[in-house]
Amino acid sequence: MLPFIPLRSLNPIMGIGMSGIRSSNPSLPAVTGTFDPSPMRPRYRDWSSASDRSGVQRAAGWPRRAVNLLLALIATIITLPVMFLIALLVRLTSRGSVLYTQVRIGLDRREPVVGGQNHRRERDLGGRPFTIYKFRTMRVDAEHGSGAVWAQQRDPRVTPIGRLLRQYRLDELPQLLNVLKGEMNIVGPRPERPTIFAELREHIAEYPLRQRAKPGITGLAQINHHYDRSLDDVRTKVHYDLEYIRRQSVTEDFRIMLKTVPVVLLRRGGW
């Protein structure tokens, strides 16, 4: 298992001050322990207007983008028959749409600024929102009455086909479209809903730093940890996500992709 790195050492790497799940807007428990998030949040400005963002820096992301685009295109072609079969099974075995769409928080392209400079966003969502695609694995009324809650093993809201899809992570296949659209990479921190993001960054000071990388279908946290069941699970995954951001590269992405294969086939962490 990968050793965690001290979070303070990430400050110069991330260029941001450290001031302080399959679910949606869960009632998070009171946080105890060593975390002491400050109510003050750093201010940001858009990288697109930053004078110090050189053409060399902008061009540095193109090799990884090209690799992700090529791999997503190949994977889409190879898995298309499987996706058609899954879509048919979802349609025949439960009421509702085949695909499940949801707004998630994506890459934060801003950087910290000093002083009271103009802030272009009236509301800080933490990153750019986008629509994520998945195969539907729950009943259409899954959150009716109970609201959003943490997912659990043998969750009664999950359909029989949905349980199988979750175990093998096949419900995530439509996110190849998100990669083709440039909203996600194949490897990166998993994106969250705006409501959950807002809750978690109040409890885990380092949580917004995950948005300094484009979200992914798989990641270092996914090959080392199971689905989120509690706030402690999220804390553990944040450590993995920040470690990935510290050392991200095409080589690291390929290493994580290869390690994802046994995780999927052996159903590690999926339920």
N, C-alpha and C positions, 0 to 999 in steps of 0.2 A: 504494500500500500504506500502511496506517495506521502512523504512527510510534509506536514504543514509548514509554511513559512510565516515568520512574524508579520502581522498585518501592518505594523508601523513601517516596515521596510518597503512597502508598496507605494508610499507617498511619492517619492521621486519618479517611480516608474509610471504611475498613473497620471501624474501631473494634476493632482487634486488634493485638497486638504482633507484630513480625517477628523472631522469635527464631532465628531460624536460616535405543482401540487395539484396537484390536480384538484383544484378547489377554486372557489371565488369568494372573496370577502369573508373569510372564516372568522369566527370569534376567537381571536388569538388570546392565549393565556397571559397572565401577568409575567413579565420577564424578571428573572432573578439572576444573580451571578455577577460577572465582572464587566458586562457591557454597561456603559453609561453614556448613551447618545446625547449630544448637545442639541438643544432646540434650534440652534443657528444652522442654516444651510448655506453652502457656498453659492455665489452668484456665477452665472455663466454668460458667455456670448457665443454666437454662432461661428463655427469653424469656417463656414463659407465666406465670412467677411473678415477673417483674421489675417492681418498683414504678415504674420510670421509663419503662415502655413505655405511653404514653398511648393513649386511644381514637383520637385523631387519627392517630397513627402506624399503628395497626392498620388503620384505615379506608383509609389511603393505598394499600394494595395491592389494594383491591377493583376500581378501574377497570381495571387491567391483568388481573386475574383474569377480569372480565366479558368483556374483549376476547378473551382466550385461549379462554375457554369458547365464545364465539360463533363464532370462526374455526375452532376444532377441530370444532364441530358441523357447520358448513357444509362444511368439507373432508372430513369423514367421509361425509357424504351424497353429495358429488360423486365421491369416489374409491371408493365402495363397489363399483361394478361392476368397477373395476380390481383391487381387493383380492380379489374373488371369483375373477377370472381368474387372478391370481397364485397364490392358494391352490390352485386346480385344477392349475396347471402344476407347482407344487412337489410336490403329492401324486402326480402321474402320472410324474414324472421321477426321483424318488429315494425311497429308503426312509426312513421316519421321519415325525415330526409336521410339520404345516404351520408352526406357530408355534414360535418358540424363546423361552423365558423365562429370565430371569437376574436375580439380585439385584444392584442397583446402589445407590450411595450418593447420597442426595438432599440436600435443603436442610438446612443447619445452622442451627437456630433459636436457638442459644445465643449468649451474649455473654460476653466475658472478665470474670472476677471477681478481686478482690484477696484475698490471704490464703488461709487454709485452709478456706474455706467448704465446706459439704457438696456433694459432687458426686453427682448423681442417677444417673449411668451408671457401672457398674463397668468397662465397656470402652468406650473412645472410638473409635467407628467413623468419626468425622469428619462425620457427618450422619445423617439418618433413612433407613434402608434401605427400598427398595421393589422391586417386581418389574417389570421392563421387558419389553415385547413387541416381537418382530421376526419377520419371515418368515425361516424357516431357509434359510441360504445354503450351509452346509457339510454334509459327510457326518455321519451320526450318531456315527461313531467318530473324528471329526476330531482329538480331543485324546488318543485312546487310544495309549499307547506314547510319543509325543513329549511329551505334557503340553502346557501352554499356552506358546505362542511368539508372537513378533511376527508380525502378518500381513505378507504380501509380495505383490508383483505376480506374477500367474500362479500363485497358491497352489494346489497340487495338492489341497488339502482342499476347495476350493470346487466346488460342482456347476456344470454349464453354465448352468442357469437362475439359480443364485445369483450367478454372475459378472455376468450381465446386470443383476440386481437391484441389486448393489453399485455398478455403474458409474453407474446413474441414481438411486441412493439410495432405491430403491423398497422395500427391505427394512425401512426405518424407518417406513413408513406405519402399522403397527399401534400405534405410539406415540401416535397421536392419542387412543387410549383412555386412555393415561397422562395426557394433558393434560385430558381430560374428568373424570378422577378427581381432578385437582388435584395430582398427583405431579410433573408437569412443566409447563413452558411451551412454546410453540412456539419461542421464542428463549431461549437460555441456554447455559451451559457444558455440554458433554456429560458425562453421569454415568459413573462407573467402577465396576468390581467392588470389593468390600471388600478383597480380597487385593492387587489392583493399587494401590488407593488407599493401603494401608498401606505398600507398597514405595515408591511415588512420593513420598510426603510425607517419607520419610527421605532422599531424594536431592535434592528440590527444596523448599526451605524455604517458599516461597510457595504451594505446591500446595493446602493446605487452605483458603486464602482464596477459592478458586473456589466453595466450598460456601456462600458468603454470598448467592448468588443461586440461585433454583430452576433445576434443570437443564432443558435444552431439546433439541428435535429438531434444530434448526440453531442456528448462532451465529456470532459474529464470527470465531472461529478456523476454523470450517468453510468459510466463504466465502473465506478467505485462505490456507488451508493444506490439504495432503493428509492422508490417513490416517496415523496414527502408525507409524513404522518404527523409531524409535530414541528414546533419552532426549532427544536434542536437539530432536526434533520436539515432544515433550511440553513442553519448556521454552518453545519458541516459542508454542505454543498457550496456555500459562499466561499469557504476556504479553497476548495478545489477550483472553483471558477476563477478566483483571483490568481491562483497559481498558474492556471492555463493562460490567462492574459499576460502574465509576466514572461512566459516563454513561448508564446504562440508563434508558429511558423508553418510552412507547408509540410515540413518533415514531421512536426508534432501532430499536425492534423491527420496525416496518413497513419501515424502510430495509433492514434485514438480510434480511427476508422477500423483498423485491423483488430483492435481490442474489443470493438463493439460487436463483431461477428459472434464470438463465443458467448458474450453477454446475452445476445438475442436468442441464439440457438439453444442455450442451456437455461433460458428463462431466469437469469439472475436479476433479482430486484424487481421483476415485473409481476403484477397480480391484478 
